Amino acid sequence: MASPARSSSTGRDPGRASSPFLVGPAVALAGLVGAIAFWPRELIAASLGDFLLVTLLLGGSAAWRTGKAVAKGWAPYNQLLLYCLLLACAVRFCHFALFEDPLFDPEPFVVEFVLLTAIATLGFRAFRRRQMTVQYAWMYEPAGQFAWRPRRGG
């Protein structure tokens, strides 16, 4: 009988490179870039510079650190989603307070939430990969920046 760590064909291998936690953020980021290219005014509701500064630079770095912090505490992924929701509210308020953008505009809020969640998920996966390959080095080895696999030849 195969051990749970070695049975990647069952889909129960969370460290694999084709995990939804890696594919999902990539698809979300690609979709957002495409949507913003077609409808920039409707989806951003701010100037490009404001969006890059507040949402990507400040919010994105906070989201990355949030993902790492949730992973460091071995907390479940659902907790990360709650924190991203609060972070998107904070970013939306910064746009409102600094640049007089609409506070309760749903399209920019959804864009910011999806973007920040994707960045936070990548931060979560990067730190979780480190945890799994350092703490369980006898069992797992790195398989890229965001994935791990069962150690070969063990």
DATALIN-V85190 format. One record per run of one state. SS is the DSSP state (H for helix, E for strand, C for the rest). FROM is the first residue (numbers start at 1). TO is the last residue. If there is no record, write none. Layout:
ss->{SS/SS}
from->{FROM/FROM}
to->{TO/TO}
This chain:
ss->{C/H/C/H/C/H/C/H/C/H/C/H/C/E/C/E/C}
from->{1/8/11/20/39/40/45/48/73/77/100/106/136/140/143/148/151}
to->{7/10/19/38/39/44/47/72/76/99/105/135/139/142/147/150/154}
